[in-house]
């Protein structure tokens, strides 16, 4: 974060830039395409009809999708916090 002798609005600009970067990253994620499967591609459980209608092209049941979303994915990026510890890495 900006601080000390930073110009007025520098902190807000950094926050806005971080939000913009994260929104762009989320929009760039691949969305399901094509026809929704009736059964999960991983566990072969039936995918409920409301889920198939809500997410066109869905391939996983809710449990498998939650498990996949819960896995940690390291991603690089710019650390805008600017703390000494972040600069040492």
Backbone atoms as SQL, in Angstrom:
CREATE TABLE atoms (id INTEGER PRIMARY KEY, chain TEXT, resi INTEGER, resn TEXT, atom TEXT, x REAL, y REAL, z REAL);
INSERT INTO atoms VALUES
  (1, 'A', 1, 'UNK', 'N', 0.823, -1.184, 0.000),
  (2, 'A', 1, 'UNK', 'CA', 0.000, 0.000, 0.000),
  (3, 'A', 1, 'UNK', 'C', 0.866, 1.247, 0.000),
  (4, 'A', 2, 'UNK', 'N', 0.356, 2.226, -0.623),
  (5, 'A', 2, 'UNK', 'CA', 1.058, 3.505, -0.629),
  (6, 'A', 2, 'UNK', 'C', 0.964, 4.113, 0.765),
  (7, 'A', 3, 'UNK', 'N', 1.933, 4.852, 1.109),
  (8, 'A', 3, 'UNK', 'CA', 1.935, 5.498, 2.419),
  (9, 'A', 3, 'UNK', 'C', 3.054, 6.515, 2.465),
  (10, 'A', 4, 'UNK', 'N', 3.234, 7.118, 3.592),
  (11, 'A', 4, 'UNK', 'CA', 4.319, 8.079, 3.735),
  (12, 'A', 4, 'UNK', 'C', 4.096, 9.293, 2.868),
  (13, 'A', 5, 'UNK', 'N', 4.965, 9.476, 1.871),
  (14, 'A', 5, 'UNK', 'CA', 4.909, 10.661, 1.016),
  (15, 'A', 5, 'UNK', 'C', 4.149, 10.422, -0.282),
  (16, 'A', 6, 'UNK', 'N', 3.339, 9.380, -0.339),
  (17, 'A', 6, 'UNK', 'CA', 2.576, 9.096, -1.557),
  (18, 'A', 6, 'UNK', 'C', 1.568, 10.213, -1.806),
  (19, 'A', 7, 'UNK', 'N', 1.278, 10.451, -3.052),
  (20, 'A', 7, 'UNK', 'CA', 0.339, 11.511, -3.404),
  (21, 'A', 7, 'UNK', 'C', -1.080, 11.129, -3.001),
  (22, 'A', 8, 'UNK', 'N', -1.940, 12.113, -2.909),
  (23, 'A', 8, 'UNK', 'CA', -3.336, 11.881, -2.541),
  (24, 'A', 8, 'UNK', 'C', -3.988, 10.925, -3.539),
  (25, 'A', 9, 'UNK', 'N', -4.730, 9.981, -3.025),
  (26, 'A', 9, 'UNK', 'CA', -5.449, 9.038, -3.865),
  (27, 'A', 9, 'UNK', 'C', -4.651, 7.818, -4.278),
  (28, 'A', 10, 'UNK', 'N', -3.373, 7.732, -3.904),
  (29, 'A', 10, 'UNK', 'CA', -2.550, 6.601, -4.324),
  (30, 'A', 10, 'UNK', 'C', -3.065, 5.290, -3.742),
  (31, 'A', 11, 'UNK', 'N', -3.508, 5.301, -2.506),
  (32, 'A', 11, 'UNK', 'CA', -4.022, 4.083, -1.877),
  (33, 'A', 11, 'UNK', 'C', -5.281, 3.627, -2.599),
  (34, 'A', 12, 'UNK', 'N', -6.174, 4.557, -2.869),
  (35, 'A', 12, 'UNK', 'CA', -7.413, 4.209, -3.585),
  (36, 'A', 12, 'UNK', 'C', -7.108, 3.653, -4.968),
  (37, 'A', 13, 'UNK', 'N', -6.130, 4.235, -5.652),
  (38, 'A', 13, 'UNK', 'CA', -5.755, 3.746, -6.978),
  (39, 'A', 13, 'UNK', 'C', -5.216, 2.322, -6.905),
  (40, 'A', 14, 'UNK', 'N', -4.436, 2.027, -5.885),
  (41, 'A', 14, 'UNK', 'CA', -3.903, 0.671, -5.729),
  (42, 'A', 14, 'UNK', 'C', -5.013, -0.320, -5.442),
  (43, 'A', 15, 'UNK', 'N', -5.957, 0.075, -4.616),
  (44, 'A', 15, 'UNK', 'CA', -7.086, -0.808, -4.310),
  (45, 'A', 15, 'UNK', 'C', -7.897, -1.060, -5.569),
  (46, 'A', 16, 'UNK', 'N', -8.190, -0.010, -6.320),
  (47, 'A', 16, 'UNK', 'CA', -8.952, -0.150, -7.561),
  (48, 'A', 16, 'UNK', 'C', -8.215, -1.040, -8.561),
  (49, 'A', 17, 'UNK', 'N', -6.891, -0.883, -8.654),
  (50, 'A', 17, 'UNK', 'CA', -6.105, -1.704, -9.573),
  (51, 'A', 17, 'UNK', 'C', -6.159, -3.174, -9.161),
  (52, 'A', 18, 'UNK', 'N', -6.100, -3.448, -7.871),
  (53, 'A', 18, 'UNK', 'CA', -6.174, -4.826, -7.387),
  (54, 'A', 18, 'UNK', 'C', -7.530, -5.439, -7.715),
  (55, 'A', 19, 'UNK', 'N', -8.585, -4.672, -7.508),
  (56, 'A', 19, 'UNK', 'CA', -9.936, -5.159, -7.799),
  (57, 'A', 19, 'UNK', 'C', -10.097, -5.408, -9.293),
  (58, 'A', 20, 'UNK', 'N', -9.620, -4.484, -10.109),
  (59, 'A', 20, 'UNK', 'CA', -9.711, -4.632, -11.560),
  (60, 'A', 20, 'UNK', 'C', -8.956, -5.866, -12.038),
  (61, 'A', 21, 'UNK', 'N', -7.753, -6.082, -11.503),
  (62, 'A', 21, 'UNK', 'CA', -6.967, -7.254, -11.873),
  (63, 'A', 21, 'UNK', 'C', -7.685, -8.547, -11.506),
  (64, 'A', 22, 'UNK', 'N', -8.256, -8.593, -10.312),
  (65, 'A', 22, 'UNK', 'CA', -8.942, -9.809, -9.863),
  (66, 'A', 22, 'UNK', 'C', -10.197, -10.069, -10.698),
  (67, 'A', 23, 'UNK', 'N', -10.950, -9.023, -11.018),
  (68, 'A', 23, 'UNK', 'CA', -12.139, -9.199, -11.858),
  (69, 'A', 23, 'UNK', 'C', -11.763, -9.700, -13.245),
  (70, 'A', 24, 'UNK', 'N', -10.676, -9.179, -13.804),
  (71, 'A', 24, 'UNK', 'CA', -10.215, -9.639, -15.114),
  (72, 'A', 24, 'UNK', 'C', -9.800, -11.104, -15.052),
  (73, 'A', 25, 'UNK', 'N', -9.141, -11.498, -13.957),
  (74, 'A', 25, 'UNK', 'CA', -8.732, -12.890, -13.802),
  (75, 'A', 25, 'UNK', 'C', -9.942, -13.817, -13.719),
  (76, 'A', 26, 'UNK', 'N', -10.972, -13.390, -12.977),
  (77, 'A', 26, 'UNK', 'CA', -12.166, -14.213, -12.849),
  (78, 'A', 26, 'UNK', 'C', -12.922, -14.328, -14.175),
  (79, 'A', 27, 'UNK', 'N', -12.980, -13.239, -14.930),
  (80, 'A', 27, 'UNK', 'CA', -13.663, -13.273, -16.225),
  (81, 'A', 27, 'UNK', 'C', -12.921, -14.146, -17.226),
  (82, 'A', 28, 'UNK', 'N', -11.606, -14.258, -17.083),
  (83, 'A', 28, 'UNK', 'CA', -10.802, -15.037, -18.012),
  (84, 'A', 28, 'UNK', 'C', -10.886, -16.533, -17.734),
  (85, 'A', 29, 'UNK', 'N', -11.434, -16.901, -16.581),
  (86, 'A', 29, 'UNK', 'CA', -11.553, -18.330, -16.275),
  (87, 'A', 29, 'UNK', 'C', -12.410, -19.010, -17.327),
  (88, 'A', 30, 'UNK', 'N', -12.051, -20.230, -17.622),
  (89, 'A', 30, 'UNK', 'CA', -12.806, -20.968, -18.627),
  (90, 'A', 30, 'UNK', 'C', -14.163, -21.378, -18.066),
  (91, 'A', 31, 'UNK', 'N', -15.207, -21.074, -18.794),
  (92, 'A', 31, 'UNK', 'CA', -16.558, -21.470, -18.408),
  (93, 'A', 31, 'UNK', 'C', -16.908, -22.755, -19.161),
  (94, 'A', 32, 'UNK', 'N', -17.799, -23.563, -18.594),
  (95, 'A', 32, 'UNK', 'CA', -18.209, -24.778, -19.307),
  (96, 'A', 32, 'UNK', 'C', -18.835, -24.426, -20.654),
  (97, 'A', 33, 'UNK', 'N', -18.585, -25.248, -21.641),
  (98, 'A', 33, 'UNK', 'CA', -19.164, -25.042, -22.964),
  (99, 'A', 33, 'UNK', 'C', -19.806, -26.337, -23.429),
  (100, 'A', 34, 'UNK', 'N', -20.714, -26.212, -24.368),
  (101, 'A', 34, 'UNK', 'CA', -21.354, -27.388, -24.942),
  (102, 'A', 34, 'UNK', 'C', -22.558, -27.847, -24.141),
  (103, 'A', 35, 'UNK', 'N', -22.924, -29.063, -24.379),
  (104, 'A', 35, 'UNK', 'CA', -24.092, -29.674, -23.757),
  (105, 'A', 35, 'UNK', 'C', -23.771, -30.117, -22.326),
  (106, 'A', 36, 'UNK', 'N', -24.671, -29.884, -21.405),
  (107, 'A', 36, 'UNK', 'CA', -24.495, -30.348, -20.031),
  (108, 'A', 36, 'UNK', 'C', -24.571, -31.876, -19.995),
  (109, 'A', 37, 'UNK', 'N', -23.756, -32.467, -19.156),
  (110, 'A', 37, 'UNK', 'CA', -23.818, -33.915, -18.972),
  (111, 'A', 37, 'UNK', 'C', -24.934, -34.268, -18.003),
  (112, 'A', 38, 'UNK', 'N', -25.515, -35.440, -18.161),
  (113, 'A', 38, 'UNK', 'CA', -26.549, -35.881, -17.231),
  (114, 'A', 38, 'UNK', 'C', -25.930, -36.531, -16.001),
  (115, 'A', 39, 'UNK', 'N', -24.690, -37.033, -16.163),
  (116, 'A', 39, 'UNK', 'CA', -23.983, -37.666, -15.057),
  (117, 'A', 39, 'UNK', 'C', -22.595, -37.052, -14.940),
  (118, 'A', 40, 'UNK', 'N', -22.100, -36.945, -13.711),
  (119, 'A', 40, 'UNK', 'CA', -20.817, -36.325, -13.408),
  (120, 'A', 40, 'UNK', 'C', -19.667, -37.023, -14.144),
  (121, 'A', 41, 'UNK', 'N', -18.755, -36.230, -14.686),
  (122, 'A', 41, 'UNK', 'CA', -17.604, -36.778, -15.415),
  (123, 'A', 41, 'UNK', 'C', -16.604, -37.446, -14.484),
  (124, 'A', 42, 'UNK', 'N', -16.651, -37.156, -13.194),
  (125, 'A', 42, 'UNK', 'CA', -15.692, -37.752, -12.255),
  (126, 'A', 42, 'UNK', 'C', -16.266, -38.918, -11.473),
  (127, 'A', 43, 'UNK', 'N', -17.425, -38.713, -10.841),
  (128, 'A', 43, 'UNK', 'CA', -17.965, -39.768, -9.968),
  (129, 'A', 43, 'UNK', 'C', -19.156, -40.502, -10.584),
  (130, 'A', 44, 'UNK', 'N', -19.654, -40.029, -11.704),
  (131, 'A', 44, 'UNK', 'CA', -20.766, -40.616, -12.442),
  (132, 'A', 44, 'UNK', 'C', -22.097, -40.574, -11.708),
  (133, 'A', 45, 'UNK', 'N', -22.204, -39.707, -10.679),
  (134, 'A', 45, 'UNK', 'CA', -23.497, -39.474, -10.033),
  (135, 'A', 45, 'UNK', 'C', -24.347, -38.612, -10.970),
  (136, 'A', 46, 'UNK', 'N', -25.648, -38.713, -10.845),
  (137, 'A', 46, 'UNK', 'CA', -26.528, -37.904, -11.689),
  (138, 'A', 46, 'UNK', 'C', -26.418, -36.427, -11.308),
  (139, 'A', 47, 'UNK', 'N', -26.347, -35.573, -12.310),
  (140, 'A', 47, 'UNK', 'CA', -26.336, -34.125, -12.090),
  (141, 'A', 47, 'UNK', 'C', -27.784, -33.670, -12.104),
  (142, 'A', 48, 'UNK', 'N', -28.256, -33.017, -11.030),
  (143, 'A', 48, 'UNK', 'CA', -29.655, -32.605, -10.969),
  (144, 'A', 48, 'UNK', 'C', -30.023, -31.648, -12.123),
  (145, 'A', 49, 'UNK', 'N', -31.246, -31.783, -12.602),
  (146, 'A', 49, 'UNK', 'CA', -31.744, -30.963, -13.708),
  (147, 'A', 49, 'UNK', 'C', -31.627, -29.460, -13.426),
  (148, 'A', 50, 'UNK', 'N', -31.976, -28.977, -12.218),
  (149, 'A', 50, 'UNK', 'CA', -31.825, -27.530, -11.971),
  (150, 'A', 50, 'UNK', 'C', -30.381, -27.044, -12.145),
  (151, 'A', 51, 'UNK', 'N', -29.403, -27.860, -11.768),
  (152, 'A', 51, 'UNK', 'CA', -27.996, -27.476, -11.947),
  (153, 'A', 51, 'UNK', 'C', -27.648, -27.425, -13.434),
  (154, 'A', 52, 'UNK', 'N', -28.135, -28.388, -14.195),
  (155, 'A', 52, 'UNK', 'CA', -27.852, -28.408, -15.637),
  (156, 'A', 52, 'UNK', 'C', -28.474, -27.206, -16.345),
  (157, 'A', 53, 'UNK', 'N', -29.624, -26.764, -15.867),
  (158, 'A', 53, 'UNK', 'CA', -30.265, -25.593, -16.475),
  (159, 'A', 53, 'UNK', 'C', -29.583, -24.296, -16.047),
  (160, 'A', 54, 'UNK', 'N', -29.118, -24.257, -14.796),
  (161, 'A', 54, 'UNK', 'CA', -28.497, -23.031, -14.280),
  (162, 'A', 54, 'UNK', 'C', -27.120, -22.791, -14.876),
  (163, 'A', 55, 'UNK', 'N', -26.384, -23.872, -15.169),
  (164, 'A', 55, 'UNK', 'CA', -25.017, -23.752, -15.687),
  (165, 'A', 55, 'UNK', 'C', -24.923, -24.554, -16.985),
  (166, 'A', 56, 'UNK', 'N', -25.165, -23.909, -18.120),
  (167, 'A', 56, 'UNK', 'CA', -25.070, -24.634, -19.394),
  (168, 'A', 56, 'UNK', 'C', -23.658, -25.193, -19.594),
  (169, 'A', 57, 'UNK', 'N', -23.590, -26.439, -19.998),
  (170, 'A', 57, 'UNK', 'CA', -22.296, -27.069, -20.238),
  (171, 'A', 57, 'UNK', 'C', -21.654, -27.660, -19.005),
  (172, 'A', 58, 'UNK', 'N', -22.396, -27.783, -17.908),
  (173, 'A', 58, 'UNK', 'CA', -21.826, -28.311, -16.664),
  (174, 'A', 58, 'UNK', 'C', -21.419, -29.774, -16.850),
  (175, 'A', 59, 'UNK', 'N', -20.266, -30.111, -16.298),
  (176, 'A', 59, 'UNK', 'CA', -19.726, -31.466, -16.445),
  (177, 'A', 59, 'UNK', 'C', -19.581, -32.206, -15.118),
  (178, 'A', 60, 'UNK', 'N', -19.635, -31.461, -13.992),
  (179, 'A', 60, 'UNK', 'CA', -19.419, -32.066, -12.679),
  (180, 'A', 60, 'UNK', 'C', -20.628, -31.869, -11.777),
  (181, 'A', 61, 'UNK', 'N', -20.846, -32.835, -10.870),
  (182, 'A', 61, 'UNK', 'CA', -21.882, -32.679, -9.857),
  (183, 'A', 61, 'UNK', 'C', -21.414, -31.638, -8.842),
  (184, 'A', 62, 'UNK', 'N', -22.294, -31.217, -7.990),
  (185, 'A', 62, 'UNK', 'CA', -21.977, -30.166, -7.025),
  (186, 'A', 62, 'UNK', 'C', -20.848, -30.578, -6.086),
  (187, 'A', 63, 'UNK', 'N', -20.865, -31.810, -5.591),
  (188, 'A', 63, 'UNK', 'CA', -19.819, -32.269, -4.671),
  (189, 'A', 63, 'UNK', 'C', -18.438, -32.256, -5.333),
  (190, 'A', 64, 'UNK', 'N', -18.345, -32.782, -6.544),
  (191, 'A', 64, 'UNK', 'CA', -17.050, -32.807, -7.242),
  (192, 'A', 64, 'UNK', 'C', -16.584, -31.394, -7.586),
  (193, 'A', 65, 'UNK', 'N', -17.510, -30.510, -7.952),
  (194, 'A', 65, 'UNK', 'CA', -17.135, -29.135, -8.267),
  (195, 'A', 65, 'UNK', 'C', -16.633, -28.412, -7.027),
  (196, 'A', 66, 'UNK', 'N', -17.298, -28.621, -5.891),
  (197, 'A', 66, 'UNK', 'CA', -16.848, -28.001, -4.649),
  (198, 'A', 66, 'UNK', 'C', -15.476, -28.521, -4.241),
  (199, 'A', 67, 'UNK', 'N', -15.248, -29.804, -4.437),
  (200, 'A', 67, 'UNK', 'CA', -13.943, -30.379, -4.111),
  (201, 'A', 67, 'UNK', 'C', -12.855, -29.783, -5.006),
  (202, 'A', 68, 'UNK', 'N', -13.159, -29.639, -6.281),
  (203, 'A', 68, 'UNK', 'CA', -12.190, -29.059, -7.218),
  (204, 'A', 68, 'UNK', 'C', -11.943, -27.581, -6.896),
  (205, 'A', 69, 'UNK', 'N', -12.990, -26.836, -6.573),
  (206, 'A', 69, 'UNK', 'CA', -12.842, -25.418, -6.236),
  (207, 'A', 69, 'UNK', 'C', -12.077, -25.228, -4.937),
  (208, 'A', 70, 'UNK', 'N', -12.155, -26.199, -4.049),
  (209, 'A', 70, 'UNK', 'CA', -11.501, -26.079, -2.752),
  (210, 'A', 70, 'UNK', 'C', -10.007, -26.346, -2.798),
  (211, 'A', 71, 'UNK', 'N', -9.507, -26.894, -3.893),
  (212, 'A', 71, 'UNK', 'CA', -8.077, -27.167, -3.971),
  (213, 'A', 71, 'UNK', 'C', -7.317, -25.868, -4.177),
  (214, 'A', 72, 'UNK', 'N', -6.161, -25.789, -3.544),
  (215, 'A', 72, 'UNK', 'CA', -5.348, -24.582, -3.592),
  (216, 'A', 72, 'UNK', 'C', -4.641, -24.479, -4.937),
  (217, 'A', 73, 'UNK', 'N', -4.768, -23.323, -5.558),
  (218, 'A', 73, 'UNK', 'CA', -4.080, -23.067, -6.811),
  (219, 'A', 73, 'UNK', 'C', -3.230, -21.824, -6.618),
  (220, 'A', 74, 'UNK', 'N', -1.929, -22.015, -6.573),
  (221, 'A', 74, 'UNK', 'CA', -1.037, -20.876, -6.417),
  (222, 'A', 74, 'UNK', 'C', -1.053, -20.061, -7.698),
  (223, 'A', 75, 'UNK', 'N', -1.064, -18.768, -7.550),
  (224, 'A', 75, 'UNK', 'CA', -1.009, -17.914, -8.731),
  (225, 'A', 75, 'UNK', 'C', -0.077, -16.758, -8.442),
  (226, 'A', 76, 'UNK', 'N', 0.635, -16.385, -9.443),
  (227, 'A', 76, 'UNK', 'CA', 1.565, -15.272, -9.306),
  (228, 'A', 76, 'UNK', 'C', 0.826, -13.956, -9.442),
  (229, 'A', 77, 'UNK', 'N', 1.526, -12.915, -9.170),
  (230, 'A', 77, 'UNK', 'CA', 0.914, -11.614, -9.303),
  (231, 'A', 77, 'UNK', 'C', 1.762, -10.573, -8.618),
  (232, 'A', 78, 'UNK', 'N', 1.292, -9.391, -8.658),
  (233, 'A', 78, 'UNK', 'CA', 2.009, -8.288, -8.037),
  (234, 'A', 78, 'UNK', 'C', 1.492, -8.121, -6.625),
  (235, 'A', 79, 'UNK', 'N', 2.408, -8.079, -5.677),
  (236, 'A', 79, 'UNK', 'CA', 2.024, -7.851, -4.292),
  (237, 'A', 79, 'UNK', 'C', 2.016, -6.346, -4.074),
  (238, 'A', 80, 'UNK', 'N', 0.834, -5.792, -3.941),
  (239, 'A', 80, 'UNK', 'CA', 0.726, -4.350, -3.791),
  (240, 'A', 80, 'UNK', 'C', 0.777, -3.905, -2.331),
  (241, 'A', 81, 'UNK', 'N', 0.942, -4.856, -1.416),
  (242, 'A', 81, 'UNK', 'CA', 1.003, -4.461, -0.004),
  (243, 'A', 81, 'UNK', 'C', 2.259, -3.714, 0.307),
  (244, 'A', 82, 'UNK', 'N', 3.353, -4.078, -0.298),
  (245, 'A', 82, 'UNK', 'CA', 4.592, -3.354, -0.132),
  (246, 'A', 82, 'UNK', 'C', 5.267, -3.512, 1.214),
  (247, 'A', 83, 'UNK', 'N', 4.939, -4.562, 1.966),
  (248, 'A', 83, 'UNK', 'CA', 5.590, -4.749, 3.255),
  (249, 'A', 83, 'UNK', 'C', 7.014, -5.275, 3.027),
  (250, 'A', 84, 'UNK', 'N', 7.868, -5.109, 4.014),
  (251, 'A', 84, 'UNK', 'CA', 9.249, -5.585, 3.889),
  (252, 'A', 84, 'UNK', 'C', 9.282, -7.089, 3.644),
  (253, 'A', 85, 'UNK', 'N', 8.440, -7.825, 4.355),
  (254, 'A', 85, 'UNK', 'CA', 8.431, -9.265, 4.201),
  (255, 'A', 85, 'UNK', 'C', 8.089, -9.670, 2.765),
  (256, 'A', 86, 'UNK', 'N', 7.140, -8.973, 2.139),
  (257, 'A', 86, 'UNK', 'CA', 6.754, -9.339, 0.785),
  (258, 'A', 86, 'UNK', 'C', 7.872, -9.024, -0.204),
  (259, 'A', 87, 'UNK', 'N', 8.729, -8.077, 0.107),
  (260, 'A', 87, 'UNK', 'CA', 9.825, -7.718, -0.788),
  (261, 'A', 87, 'UNK', 'C', 10.983, -8.697, -0.683),
  (262, 'A', 88, 'UNK', 'N', 11.054, -9.473, 0.409),
  (263, 'A', 88, 'UNK', 'CA', 12.153, -10.402, 0.613),
  (264, 'A', 88, 'UNK', 'C', 11.954, -11.734, -0.082),
  (265, 'A', 89, 'UNK', 'N', 10.752, -12.017, -0.541),
  (266, 'A', 89, 'UNK', 'CA', 10.455, -13.314, -1.157),
  (267, 'A', 89, 'UNK', 'C', 11.011, -13.397, -2.548);
